[in-house]
Amino acid sequence: MYTQRDTVSLRNKKLYQFSDEILSFYRQTEESKRLTNDVRGQIEFARTQEIITRYLPNPPAIVLDIGGGSGPYACWLAKVGYEVHLVDPVDLHIEQAKEASNQQPEHPIASISLGDARALRFSSVSADAVLLLGPLYHLVDKSERLLALKEAYRVLRKGGVMVAAGISRFASLLDFFCKDRLGDSVSRDIVQSDLETGYHQNPTENLEFFTDAYLHRPEEFRSEVIEAGFQHQVTLAVQGPTWLFRSVESYWANPDQRAAVLDLIRKVEAEPSILGMSSHILAIGMK
Ligand SMILES: C[S@@+](CC[C@H](N)C(=O)[O-])C[C@H]1O[C@@H](n2cnc3c(N)ncnc32)[C@H](O)[C@@H]1O
């Protein structure tokens, strides 16, 4: 078991403070089941896999899964032939990723280590692709997000691809209406602050309200990717509006209807007016 203080030592030159709130949140929640437990998670997983497949070079290739959590994407990519290196700052996730990798001994994750997106231990120009599916929405200062994006840029080879996830500025507002929370003043305050600043905080003990995060406007997410040096390829909606509707749960259970749901999301995935409606968005950058 890793012992972890609240800092992660990186490249022997800088210690980045990893947020106590975020660490505590992930130690108390079941992140390892998030993408499989319910339909919302399953749609996010299926769509993210679809988009990753579209933009990654064919295997074999080296993929760094930074903020890889308990390893859902790393395990899948290792299974289809990639050399995957997973990094995450949460000790529990590292343990879970190791267990998950051990379950597929023929295709293990190549390395699993405690670390932080702001300073990677990988050499410059050493990776074909970098996934940042988590770090950017947990780094609440723009300067810190740029550090993470520039690290991704540094480790990529020329022509390499980055797939980065953001959470929409409007996600908590939409969730608020979806869950009928108008009478809940704490919830309303959180949403109001999210809309004004993008900085999401959870002042309660209720883990449903997530933890420290930055909620991006889609165009702002794109600009940060460009500011870090990437050629921005596209920003795409992961689930589009599907997460807001109960009906999608029954559609998802039926294979034909599931295919129709995915097809419809795909049709609107790049529409600027849909991006803000999708709880998750993915920006694709190329070095
Ligand atoms: C919601 S989870 C997503 C995990 C997985 N990538 C996925 O998409 O299912 C967000 C992940 O980002 C990680 N994370 C947060 N801040 C980070 C940072 N500064 N550097 C690297 N990872 C970070 C968390 O530990 C967590 O595993």
The ligand as a Gaussian input file, in Angstrom:
#p B3LYP/6-31G(d) Opt

LIG

0 1
 C      -13.436000      11.480000     -12.357000
 S      -11.872000      10.730000     -12.231000
 C      -11.651000      10.118000     -13.886000
 C      -10.824000       8.877000     -13.931000
 C      -10.684000       8.274000     -15.326000
 N       -9.696000       9.011000     -16.097000
 C      -12.010000       8.312000     -16.054000
 O      -12.150000       9.103000     -16.994000
 O      -12.898000       7.565000     -15.669000
 C      -10.707000      12.078000     -12.207000
 C       -9.293000      11.577000     -11.985000
 O       -8.364000      12.669000     -12.094000
 C       -7.369000      12.483000     -11.126000
 N       -6.684000      13.762000     -10.874000
 C       -7.142000      14.824000     -10.195000
 N       -6.206000      15.795000     -10.148000
 C       -5.127000      15.331000     -10.816000
 C       -3.838000      15.844000     -11.109000
 N       -3.450000      17.040000     -10.677000
 N       -2.979000      15.072000     -11.812000
 C       -3.362000      13.847000     -12.248000
 N       -4.561000      13.302000     -11.994000
 C       -5.439000      14.027000     -11.291000
 C       -8.135000      11.935000      -9.934000
 O       -7.303000      11.317000      -8.989000
 C       -9.100000      10.977000     -10.595000
 O       -8.567000       9.686000     -10.705000

